[in-house]
Amino acid sequence: MTCEPAEPLRLDYLIRAGTIHPMTGETYHSVGVRGPEIVAVSADVDGLDDLAGVGTVVVDAGDLTLLPAFADSHEHLMEASRNTLLVPVDQARSVAEFTGMITDAARNVAPGKWILTSIAWHESNLAENRLPTLAELDAAAPDNPVLARRGGHLAVVNSAALRAAGIGADTPDPPGGKIGRLADGSRDGVLEARAVYQVAAFAPGPSRAELAGALGTTSAAYAALGVGTIREAMINLDELLAYQDARDRDLLRVRARLMLRVGSELTEDAAIALIDGLGARSGFGDDWLRIWGLKLVLDGGAEGAALEQPYANDPGNSGHLDWDPAVMTRVCAEAAGRGWRIGTHAVGDRALRTLLDVYEAVAAQVGPLPPWTLVIEHGMLSDAGLRDRAVRGGFNVTVQHPVLWNMASEMLVTWGPERTSRVTPLDQWLAVGADLAAGTDIVRPFNPMTNVWGMVTRATKSAGVQGPEHAISVGTALELYTVGTAALNHEQDRLGSITPGKLADLVGYPVDPLAADPDDLAELTPAFTMAGGQVTHDPDKRLAK
C-alpha cells in the first residue's frame, strides 16, 4: 500500500526504514517529509522513490525502526533546566559528597547569598539512604542560606535559610505544609509541601536569560532520548517569559505545552483575578510553544499525599489537602468557563475522591466540556469506584510510572507494601475505558524506553517489581506515550502518529521495540530524532544533508 499526496512534489527527506510503526495499526517501510510535515508513507521500501528530487536527502535506514517521537504528558522541563544552573547534588552518592558540594559552592559566594541545589536528587541515591540533616547543612555553609529542594514536595534547609525566611521555633505550619521538628521541638530542617514554597519565596534564582539558555541545552538532552513534545507540568508567569525568549532565540529542541500555576496559597478572589487577567486561554501559541492550560496542586507526594487511611509509618497522619474544595470548585468553574483546561495534581486516594467531587461540580455548573479539559494528574492511588467515577465524568488521567520507579523504596515505608503494589494500575484504568497519557515527572532527562520497560514490567530502581499484575503491553505503552499525549494536548490531528498531513516528529531505533525482549528496552536509545522536519538529534549524521 502507498499513500501519496494528490499533487507531485519533491521530498526534503525520504527515509527507507526496516520497519515503521505509525501507531495506526499498519506497518510501513518508507516515509517522506517535506517542510515540517509528513507528506507520504509507503508499505514498500522503494514506494516513494519517484518523489525524490535533486535536493532530497535519501536515508537508507534498513537497520532502524521508526516510531512517532515520544510526547511526555507530564514533565518539568523548566525545573530540569534550572537544575543545570544550580549545585548538582543529584550527582552525589553519599551525604559527605552532598554537603561537600555545598561547601564548595559557599566558598565561591559572599556570606548571606543563597545556595540552591538541583531538585533532581533523592536520598535513595546516597549511601546512607537518608536526608542530609540541618546540622550537616549548617556545618557545610554556616554563613549562607541553603535550600536543597528534592522534587516538588520536599526540601532540606539549614538554619540560615530558616532565619532568612523568618521561621523560628514558634512559627506555625502553613496550611497544606509542614516545617519539621526534632523530638525536642527544635527544627530539623525538613520542609514539606507548601512550607517548601514558603522558604523558596526568599531565595532568588537564575535570571530569565539564564533560564532561556538552559531551556535550550536541556531540551536538546530530551530530544537526544527520542522526545518530541513535553507538556510542561508547572510554571509561573516569569518562567513563561523565559520560554518565550527561548522560542524567539530558536533554542527549543522539543515542543512545549505549558501549564500555568494557580497556587493554593492565593485567596479565592486572587486566584480568579489571576486567571481573568491572563488575557488568553488554552491553545494559544504555535506548534513549538503553546499554552496547554492551568495547573493546580491538591496534595503532596510520597510524604504528603492525602490518603483515606493513615500512613504506614505515621498512624496519626493521613496527608493534607492544599485547597478548600468549595473554593477550588469556584476557581475551576471560572477557569473552565473562560476556555481554560485544568490539570490537578492528585496523588492519594482521598485527594482523587476530592478532585472528582470538584470536577463533577464544575461540569454540572459549566456544562459539557471537551475531552481532556478537566484532567487528573497522577491519580496514583485509586479504587474501582474512583476509576469508574473518573470515566463516567469524562475526566482523563496522565500517568507516570517513573515516579514509582524512583520512589518505590520510600512508598514502601510511608504507604506500605499493599498500597505501593497498586500505584498507577494502568491495566485497571484501561479496563474501565479510561483515556490515559503517559509521562515521566522525574525532573531530568529520562529515557522514554526506560519508562516503557517500566510500564511493561512494573520494575523499579531499587525496590524490585511492584504490582506485576498491573503491567501492560509494549504496544499499549507506546500508544499512551504518543497517541495518548497528542489527544491530551488536543493535537491528535497534528501529532501522535506517522500519518500524511501530520508534523514530522520521528524517532529511529536500532531494534524494533515491538519485537524486542522487554528487558532489552530499558537502555535502548535512538539513532536519531526529528521534530517538525528538523533534525534535533543525529550523532552519527544519518540525516545529514
C-alpha positions as CSV (number, residue, x, y, z in Angstrom):
1,M,0.0,0.0,0.0
2,T,1.2,3.5,-0.8
3,C,-0.4,6.7,0.4
4,E,0.8,9.7,-1.6
5,P,-0.3,13.3,-2.0
6,A,-2.6,14.2,-4.9
7,E,-0.1,16.6,-6.5
8,P,3.5,15.9,-7.5
9,L,6.1,17.2,-5.1
10,R,9.7,16.7,-4.1
11,L,10.7,15.5,-0.7
12,D,13.1,17.1,1.7
13,Y,13.7,13.7,3.3
14,L,13.0,10.2,2.1
15,I,13.6,7.6,4.8
16,R,13.7,4.0,3.9
17,A,13.5,2.0,7.2
18,G,13.5,-1.6,8.3
19,T,10.1,-1.1,9.9
20,I,7.9,2.0,10.5
21,H,5.2,1.7,13.3
22,P,2.9,4.6,12.7
23,M,0.8,3.8,15.8
24,T,-2.3,3.4,13.5
25,G,-2.2,-0.4,13.1
26,E,-0.3,-0.5,9.8
27,T,3.3,-1.1,9.1
28,Y,5.3,1.0,6.6
29,H,8.8,0.9,5.2
30,S,9.3,4.4,3.8
31,V,8.2,7.9,4.8
32,G,8.5,11.2,3.0
33,V,9.0,14.5,4.7
34,R,8.6,18.0,3.2
35,G,9.0,21.1,5.3
36,P,7.6,20.4,8.8
37,E,5.1,17.6,7.7
38,I,4.9,14.0,6.7
39,V,3.6,14.0,3.2
40,A,3.7,10.4,2.1
41,V,4.2,6.9,3.5
42,S,4.5,3.5,1.8
43,A,4.5,-0.1,2.7
44,D,7.2,-0.6,0.1
45,V,10.7,0.4,0.8
46,D,11.1,1.9,-2.6
47,G,7.5,3.1,-2.9
48,L,8.2,6.8,-2.6
49,D,11.3,6.9,-4.8
50,D,9.5,8.8,-7.5
51,L,9.1,11.7,-5.1
52,A,12.8,12.1,-4.5
53,G,14.5,15.0,-6.3
54,V,17.9,16.6,-6.5
55,G,17.6,18.1,-3.1
56,T,16.1,15.2,-1.3
57,V,18.1,13.6,1.5
58,V,17.6,9.9,0.9
59,V,18.2,8.0,4.2
60,D,18.8,4.2,3.8
61,A,17.9,3.1,7.3
62,G,17.1,-0.6,6.8
63,D,18.7,-1.2,10.2
64,L,16.3,1.1,12.0
65,T,12.7,1.0,13.3
66,L,10.8,4.3,13.2
67,L,8.2,5.4,15.7
68,P,6.5,8.8,16.3
69,A,8.6,10.8,18.6
70,F,7.6,10.5,22.2
71,A,5.3,13.1,23.8
72,D,5.7,13.4,27.6
73,S,2.4,14.1,29.2
74,H,3.8,15.5,32.5
75,E,7.4,16.6,32.9
76,H,9.1,19.7,34.5
77,L,11.4,20.9,31.7
78,M,11.7,24.3,33.4
79,E,12.9,22.7,36.7
80,A,15.2,20.3,34.8
81,S,16.7,23.3,33.0
82,R,17.1,25.3,36.2
83,N,18.8,22.3,37.8
84,T,21.7,22.7,35.3
85,L,22.4,26.2,36.8
86,L,22.4,25.0,40.5
87,V,24.6,22.9,42.7
88,P,24.5,19.4,41.2
89,V,23.8,17.4,44.3
90,D,21.9,14.9,42.2
91,Q,25.4,13.6,41.3
92,A,26.3,12.9,45.0
93,R,26.4,9.3,46.2
94,S,26.8,10.0,49.9
95,V,25.9,12.6,52.4
96,A,29.5,13.7,52.6
97,E,29.6,14.3,48.8
98,F,26.3,16.2,49.0
99,T,27.4,18.5,51.8
100,G,30.9,18.8,50.2
101,M,29.3,20.2,47.0
102,I,27.5,22.8,49.2
103,T,30.7,23.7,51.0
104,D,32.5,24.2,47.6
105,A,29.6,26.5,46.5
106,A,29.8,28.5,49.7
107,R,33.5,29.2,49.1
108,N,32.6,31.0,45.8
109,V,29.8,33.3,47.0
110,A,29.6,36.1,49.6
111,P,28.2,35.4,53.1
112,G,24.5,35.7,53.1
113,K,24.0,34.7,49.5
114,W,21.6,31.8,48.9
115,I,22.9,28.4,47.8
116,L,20.3,26.5,45.8
117,T,20.7,22.9,44.7
118,S,19.3,20.8,41.8
119,I,16.0,19.3,42.8
120,A,16.6,16.1,40.9
121,W,18.3,14.3,43.9
122,H,16.9,11.6,46.1
123,E,18.2,10.2,49.3
124,S,18.0,6.7,47.8
125,N,21.0,7.6,45.7
126,L,23.0,8.3,48.8
127,A,24.9,5.5,50.5
128,E,23.2,6.4,53.8
129,N,19.7,6.4,52.2
130,R,18.6,9.4,54.3
131,L,18.2,13.1,54.0
132,P,21.1,15.4,55.0
133,T,20.4,16.9,58.4
134,L,20.1,20.6,59.4
135,A,23.3,20.2,61.4
136,E,25.2,18.8,58.4
137,L,24.0,21.7,56.2
138,D,24.9,24.2,58.9
139,A,28.4,22.8,59.0
140,A,28.6,22.9,55.2
141,A,27.6,26.5,54.8
142,P,27.2,28.3,58.2
143,D,27.1,31.8,56.7
144,N,24.8,31.1,53.7
145,P,21.1,30.1,53.5
146,V,20.9,26.7,51.8
147,L,17.8,25.4,50.1
148,A,18.0,21.8,48.8
149,R,14.7,21.0,47.2
150,R,14.0,17.4,46.4
151,G,11.4,17.3,43.7
152,G,8.3,19.4,44.1
153,H,7.1,18.5,47.6
154,L,10.1,18.3,50.0
155,A,13.2,20.3,50.8
156,V,16.0,20.3,53.4
157,V,17.4,23.6,54.6
158,N,19.9,25.0,57.1
159,S,19.4,27.4,60.0
160,A,20.4,30.4,57.9
161,A,17.6,29.6,55.4
162,L,15.0,29.3,58.2
163,R,16.2,32.7,59.6
164,A,16.1,34.3,56.2
165,A,12.6,33.1,55.7
166,G,11.5,34.4,59.2
167,I,10.9,30.9,60.5
168,G,11.5,30.5,64.2
169,A,10.7,27.9,66.9
170,D,7.1,29.1,67.3
171,T,6.3,29.6,63.6
172,P,3.2,27.5,62.8
173,D,3.0,25.1,59.9
174,P,1.4,26.7,56.8
175,P,-1.9,25.2,55.6
176,G,-1.1,22.2,53.5
177,G,2.5,22.1,54.6
178,K,4.9,21.1,57.4
179,I,8.0,22.6,59.0
180,G,9.8,19.7,60.6
181,R,10.8,19.3,64.2
182,L,13.1,17.0,66.2
183,A,11.8,15.2,69.2
184,D,12.9,18.0,71.5
185,G,10.9,20.5,69.5
186,S,13.8,22.2,67.7
187,R,13.7,22.5,63.9
188,D,15.1,19.6,61.8
189,G,15.4,21.5,58.5
190,V,12.8,19.4,56.6
191,L,10.1,21.2,54.7
192,E,7.1,19.5,53.2
193,A,4.6,20.7,50.6
194,R,3.6,24.4,51.0
195,A,6.4,25.0,53.5
196,V,8.9,24.4,50.7
197,Y,7.4,27.4,48.7
198,Q,7.2,29.5,51.9
199,V,11.0,29.4,52.2
200,A,11.7,29.3,48.4
201,A,10.0,32.7,48.1
202,F,13.0,34.3,49.8
203,A,15.6,32.6,47.6
204,P,16.4,34.4,44.3
205,G,17.0,32.0,41.4
206,P,18.7,32.3,38.0
207,S,17.9,35.1,35.7
208,R,15.4,35.0,32.8
209,A,18.2,35.0,30.3
210,E,20.0,32.1,32.1
211,L,16.8,30.1,32.2
212,A,16.2,30.6,28.4
213,G,19.6,29.4,27.6
214,A,19.2,26.4,30.0
215,L,15.9,25.5,28.3
216,G,17.8,25.2,25.0
217,T,20.5,22.9,26.4
218,T,18.1,20.8,28.4
219,S,15.5,20.4,25.7
220,A,18.3,19.1,23.5
221,A,19.1,16.4,26.1
222,Y,15.4,15.3,26.0
223,A,15.5,15.3,22.2
224,A,18.5,13.0,22.3
225,L,16.4,10.5,24.1
226,G,13.6,10.5,21.5
227,V,11.3,13.1,22.9
228,G,9.4,15.4,20.6
229,T,7.0,17.1,22.9
230,I,6.9,17.9,26.6
231,R,3.8,19.0,28.5
232,E,5.5,21.4,31.0
233,A,3.9,20.5,34.2
234,M,4.0,23.8,36.1
235,I,5.5,27.3,35.5
236,N,4.8,30.8,36.7
237,L,4.4,33.9,34.6
238,D,8.0,34.9,34.8
239,E,9.0,31.5,33.6
240,L,6.5,31.8,30.7
241,L,8.6,34.8,29.6
242,A,11.8,32.7,29.7
243,Y,10.1,30.1,27.5
244,Q,9.1,32.8,25.0
245,D,12.7,34.1,25.0
246,A,13.9,30.5,24.2
247,R,11.4,30.3,21.4
248,D,12.4,33.7,20.0
249,R,16.0,32.6,20.1
250,D,15.2,29.3,18.4
251,L,16.7,27.4,21.3
252,L,13.9,24.9,22.0
253,R,14.6,21.4,20.6
254,V,11.3,19.9,21.9
255,R,7.8,21.2,21.6
256,A,6.5,22.6,24.9
257,R,2.8,22.7,26.1
258,L,2.7,24.9,29.1
259,M,0.7,24.7,32.3
260,L,0.4,27.9,34.3
261,R,0.4,27.6,38.1
262,V,-2.6,28.7,40.2
263,G,-1.4,28.4,43.7
264,S,-3.5,27.3,46.7
265,E,-1.9,30.0,48.8
266,L,-4.0,32.6,46.9
267,T,-7.3,33.7,48.1
268,E,-10.3,32.8,46.0
269,D,-10.6,36.3,44.7
270,A,-6.9,36.5,43.9
271,A,-6.9,33.2,42.1
272,I,-9.8,34.2,39.9
273,A,-8.2,37.6,39.3
274,L,-5.0,35.8,38.2
275,I,-7.0,33.7,35.7
276,D,-9.1,36.5,34.4
277,G,-6.0,38.7,34.0
278,L,-4.1,36.2,31.8
279,G,-5.7,37.6,28.7
280,A,-5.5,34.2,26.9
281,R,-7.0,30.7,27.0
282,S,-5.8,27.2,26.4
283,G,-4.4,26.6,23.0
284,F,-2.7,30.0,22.5
285,G,0.7,29.7,20.8
286,D,2.2,27.9,17.8
287,D,3.4,24.3,17.0
288,W,6.6,24.7,19.1
289,L,5.3,26.7,22.1
290,R,1.7,26.6,23.2
291,I,-0.2,27.2,26.4
292,W,-1.9,24.0,27.5
293,G,-3.8,25.3,30.5
294,L,-3.7,25.8,34.2
295,K,-2.1,23.7,37.0
296,L,-3.4,23.2,40.5
297,V,-1.9,21.0,43.2
298,L,-4.3,19.3,45.6
299,D,-2.0,17.2,47.8
300,G,1.6,16.2,48.2
301,G,3.8,13.3,47.1
302,A,5.0,10.2,48.9
303,E,5.3,12.3,52.1
304,G,2.1,14.4,51.9
305,A,-0.4,12.7,49.6
306,A,-3.9,12.8,51.0
307,L,-4.8,9.2,51.9
308,E,-8.1,7.6,53.0
309,Q,-6.1,5.5,55.6
310,P,-3.2,6.7,57.7
311,Y,0.5,6.5,56.6
312,A,2.1,3.1,57.4
313,N,4.9,4.8,59.3
314,D,2.8,7.5,60.9
315,P,-0.6,6.4,62.1
316,G,-1.6,9.9,63.1
317,N,-1.0,11.3,59.6
318,S,-3.3,10.9,56.6
319,G,-1.6,13.6,54.5
320,H,-3.1,17.0,53.5
321,L,-5.3,18.8,51.0
322,D,-4.0,22.1,49.7
323,W,-7.3,23.5,48.5
324,D,-10.6,24.0,50.2
325,P,-12.9,22.0,47.8
326,A,-15.6,24.7,47.7
327,V,-13.1,27.4,46.8
328,M,-11.4,25.1,44.3
329,T,-14.7,24.4,42.6
330,R,-15.5,28.1,42.1
331,V,-12.0,28.8,40.8
332,C,-12.1,25.9,38.4
333,A,-15.6,26.8,37.2
334,E,-14.5,30.3,36.4
335,A,-11.5,29.0,34.5
336,A,-13.4,26.4,32.6
337,G,-16.0,28.9,31.7
338,R,-13.3,31.1,30.2
339,G,-11.9,28.3,28.0
340,W,-9.1,27.0,30.2
341,R,-8.1,23.4,30.5
342,I,-7.2,22.4,34.0
343,G,-4.8,19.7,35.3
344,T,-4.8,19.0,39.0
345,H,-2.1,17.1,40.9
346,A,-3.9,14.4,43.0
347,V,-1.7,11.5,44.2
348,G,-3.6,10.0,47.2
349,D,-7.0,8.3,47.1
350,R,-8.5,10.9,49.3
351,A,-7.2,13.6,47.0
352,L,-8.6,11.8,44.0
353,R,-12.0,11.5,45.6
354,T,-12.0,15.2,46.5
355,L,-10.9,16.1,43.0
356,L,-13.7,14.1,41.4
357,D,-16.2,15.9,43.7
358,V,-14.8,19.2,42.4
359,Y,-14.7,18.2,38.8
360,E,-18.2,16.8,38.9
361,A,-19.5,20.1,40.4
362,V,-17.6,22.1,37.8
363,A,-19.0,20.1,34.9
364,A,-22.6,20.4,36.3
365,Q,-22.2,24.2,36.5
366,V,-20.3,24.9,33.3
367,G,-22.0,22.2,31.1
368,P,-20.5,19.6,28.7
369,L,-16.7,20.1,28.2
370,P,-14.4,18.6,25.5
371,P,-12.3,15.5,26.5
372,W,-9.0,16.3,28.2
373,T,-10.4,19.6,29.7
374,L,-10.6,18.5,33.3
375,V,-7.5,16.3,33.8
376,I,-6.3,14.2,36.7
377,E,-2.5,14.5,37.1
378,H,-1.2,11.2,38.6
379,G,-4.1,9.5,40.4
380,M,-1.6,7.1,41.8
381,L,-3.8,5.5,44.4
382,S,-7.3,4.6,43.3
383,D,-10.0,2.0,43.7
384,A,-12.6,0.6,41.3
385,G,-15.2,3.2,42.4
386,L,-12.9,6.1,41.9
387,R,-11.8,4.9,38.5
388,D,-15.4,4.3,37.4
389,R,-16.4,7.9,38.5
390,A,-13.5,9.4,36.5
391,V,-14.5,7.6,33.4
392,R,-18.2,8.4,33.8
393,G,-17.3,12.1,34.3
394,G,-15.0,12.2,31.3
395,F,-12.0,13.1,33.5
396,N,-8.9,11.8,31.8
397,V,-5.6,10.9,33.5
398,T,-1.9,11.5,33.0
399,V,0.2,8.6,34.3
400,Q,3.9,8.4,35.3
401,H,5.5,5.0,36.1
402,P,8.9,6.7,36.7
403,V,7.6,8.1,40.0
404,L,7.1,4.6,41.2
405,W,10.4,3.5,39.6
406,N,12.2,6.3,41.5
407,M,10.3,6.3,44.8
408,A,9.1,2.8,45.5
409,S,11.5,2.3,48.4
410,E,10.1,5.3,50.1
411,M,6.5,4.4,49.3
412,L,7.0,1.0,50.9
413,V,7.9,2.8,54.1
414,T,5.3,5.6,54.0
415,W,2.4,3.8,52.3
416,G,3.2,0.2,53.0
417,P,3.6,-2.7,50.6
418,E,-0.1,-3.2,49.7
419,R,-0.7,0.4,48.6
420,T,2.7,0.6,46.8
421,S,1.9,-2.5,44.8
422,R,-1.2,-0.9,43.3
423,V,0.3,2.5,42.5
424,T,-0.8,3.6,39.0
425,P,-2.6,0.4,37.9
426,L,-2.6,1.1,34.2
427,D,-4.4,-2.2,33.4
428,Q,-7.3,-1.4,35.7
429,W,-7.7,2.1,34.4
430,L,-7.7,0.8,30.8
431,A,-10.1,-2.0,31.6
432,V,-12.8,0.6,32.5
433,G,-12.2,2.6,29.4
434,A,-10.1,5.4,30.8
435,D,-8.2,7.7,28.4
436,L,-4.6,7.9,29.6
437,A,-1.4,9.8,28.5
438,A,2.0,8.6,29.7
439,G,4.8,10.8,31.0
440,T,7.7,10.9,33.5
441,D,7.6,13.6,36.2
442,I,11.2,12.8,37.0
443,V,12.6,16.4,36.6
444,R,15.6,15.4,34.5
445,P,16.0,13.9,31.0
446,F,14.7,10.4,31.4
447,N,14.8,7.7,28.7
448,P,11.3,7.1,27.4
449,M,12.2,3.5,26.7
450,T,13.1,3.0,30.3
451,N,9.6,4.2,31.1
452,V,8.1,1.8,28.5
453,W,10.1,-1.0,30.1
454,G,8.8,0.0,33.5
455,M,5.1,0.1,32.4
456,V,5.6,-3.4,30.8
457,T,7.5,-5.0,33.8
458,R,6.5,-2.8,36.8
459,A,10.2,-2.8,37.7
460,T,11.6,-0.1,39.9
461,K,15.1,1.4,40.6
462,S,15.7,-0.2,44.0
463,A,12.6,-2.0,45.2
464,G,12.2,-4.8,42.7
465,V,8.9,-5.4,40.8
466,Q,5.8,-3.8,42.4
467,G,2.4,-5.0,41.3
468,P,3.3,-7.1,38.3
469,E,-0.4,-7.8,37.7
470,H,-0.8,-4.2,36.6
471,A,1.7,-4.4,33.7
472,I,0.6,-3.5,30.1
473,S,2.0,-4.5,26.7
474,V,4.8,-2.6,24.8
475,G,2.3,-1.6,22.1
476,T,-0.1,-0.1,24.6
477,A,2.7,1.7,26.4
478,L,3.8,3.2,23.2
479,E,0.3,4.3,22.3
480,L,-0.1,6.1,25.7
481,Y,3.2,7.9,25.1
482,T,2.4,9.1,21.6
483,V,-1.3,9.0,20.5
484,G,-2.4,9.4,24.1
485,T,-0.5,12.6,24.8
486,A,-1.5,14.0,21.4
487,A,-5.1,13.7,22.5
488,L,-4.3,15.2,25.9
489,N,-2.8,18.2,24.0
490,H,-5.8,18.4,21.6
491,E,-3.4,17.8,18.8
492,Q,-4.4,14.4,17.6
493,D,-4.8,15.8,14.1
494,R,-1.2,17.1,14.1
495,L,0.8,14.7,16.2
496,G,0.9,11.2,17.7
497,S,1.3,9.0,14.6
498,I,3.2,8.8,11.4
499,T,0.5,9.9,9.0
500,P,0.5,12.2,6.0
501,G,-0.6,15.7,7.0
502,K,0.8,15.4,10.5
503,L,4.0,17.0,11.8
504,A,7.2,15.0,11.1
505,D,8.1,14.1,14.6
506,L,10.0,10.8,14.2
507,V,12.5,8.7,16.2
508,G,14.6,5.9,14.9
509,Y,15.8,2.9,16.9
510,P,18.4,0.2,16.2
511,V,15.9,-2.5,17.2
512,D,12.2,-2.9,16.9
513,P,10.7,-2.2,20.3
514,L,7.6,-4.2,19.5
515,A,9.6,-7.3,18.6
516,A,12.4,-7.0,21.2
517,D,12.6,-8.7,24.6
518,P,11.1,-6.1,27.0
519,D,14.2,-6.3,29.2
520,D,16.2,-5.0,26.2
521,L,14.3,-1.8,26.2
522,A,15.5,-0.3,29.5
523,E,18.7,1.1,28.0
524,L,17.6,1.5,24.4
525,T,18.4,4.9,22.9
526,P,17.6,6.4,19.5
527,A,19.8,6.7,16.5
528,F,18.1,10.0,15.6
529,T,15.2,12.3,16.5
530,M,13.3,14.7,14.2
531,A,10.7,17.3,15.2
532,G,8.7,19.1,12.5
533,G,11.2,18.0,9.8
534,Q,14.1,19.5,11.9
535,V,16.8,17.2,13.0
536,T,17.1,17.5,16.8
537,H,19.4,14.5,17.4
538,D,21.6,12.7,15.0
539,P,25.0,11.8,16.4
540,D,26.0,9.6,13.5
541,K,24.8,12.0,10.8
542,R,22.3,9.6,9.4
543,L,20.1,12.5,8.3
544,A,22.9,14.9,7.2
545,K,22.3,16.9,4.1
